[in-house]
Amino acid sequence: MAFKVIQTGVLALIQDLGRRGFHAIGLSNGGPMDEYAFRLGNRLLGNDDNAAQIEITYGLFSLEATAPTTIALCGGDLGATLNGEPLLCWQTYKVEKGDRLAFQQPKYGLRAYLAVVGGFQCEPTLGSVSTVIREKVGGLTGKGEKLQKGDLIPFEAFFGALQNNVPRFAIPDYSSKEIPMVLGYQHDQFNSIQVAHFLSSEYKVSQSFDRMGYRMEGRSIAYDGAGIVSEGIAYGSIQIPKDGQPIVLLKDRQTIGGYPKMGCVTTWGGSLLAQKMAGDKVQFSAISVEEEEQERVLFHARLDTLSRRYSTVA
């Protein structure tokens, strides 16, 4: 009982919420680039939050079901179809044996998440199935490989029916340019004019972006300090390298680095940024730690509200 990969697409990876506790040996967390969409996919199906899904980047990916199940699609709209019929994001669909699911190219957003009832049944590596290609860990084989043509991605057959959808108020606006972030302890090593330039400028996503990080193009930010000693890198860190063009480090980031950091994007901000592609424009919006905590509480409150809503659906 599995989905068989028919067409590999640009990049399709097995992900759960990530690998914890291995920075000391140089392993990043991995996990879904758009954590909000990932969590909503599992909530739609009544899964554990950590149930494995497929993260599909850009599309051009197709699968065939070898057993019945119910799926959930969340995240970017990659023109998904079921047996040639178009599907909407942010809801569930019944899939029968022999059905074909295909993803075209992005209509909005960049990454879609495919969840099944019970999650995909892959063997964890160091406590997680998250695929990190650079580190050769996780995924279907445990070796950090992206999904290949002919791969069988196992799941437990589900013969019931779940008809759920995410209400409009909980669907993110991926067209928004605003990326919330918290200024970090090193931001006061930049002069106030440079901080103001950073927060008032619009940046464009460069061609150099991936699961490790997003390099920005726009106003150059100067750093007058003498540099810093290499230190641990938190999720969402906004590094300012020597050329002054910000780099936002995300799920597959390196674990240490020596560039000064303006701050960190929030989990919500990282989810929004992960749906941007080369040429898209963003602007960083500074919020306080207290506001970030409120944002996180709201993030989980939405999920909990939706879980209660779905628990009544048979």
Secondary structure, 3 states (H helix, E strand, C coil): CEEEEEECCCEEEEECCCCCCCHHHCCCCCCCCCHHHHHHHHHHHCCCCCCCEEEEECCCEEEEECCCEEEEEEEEECCCEECCEECCCCEEEEECCCCEEEECCCCEEEEEEEEECCCCCCCCECCECCCECCCCEECCCCECCCCCCCCEEECCCCCCCCCCECCHHHCCCCCCCEEEEEECCCHHHCCHHHHHHHHHCCEEEEEEECCCEEEEECCCCCCCCCCCCCEECCCCEEECCCCCCCEEECCCCCCEECCCEEEEECHHHHHHHCCCCCCCEEEEEECCHHHHHHHHHHHHHHHHHHHHHHCCCC
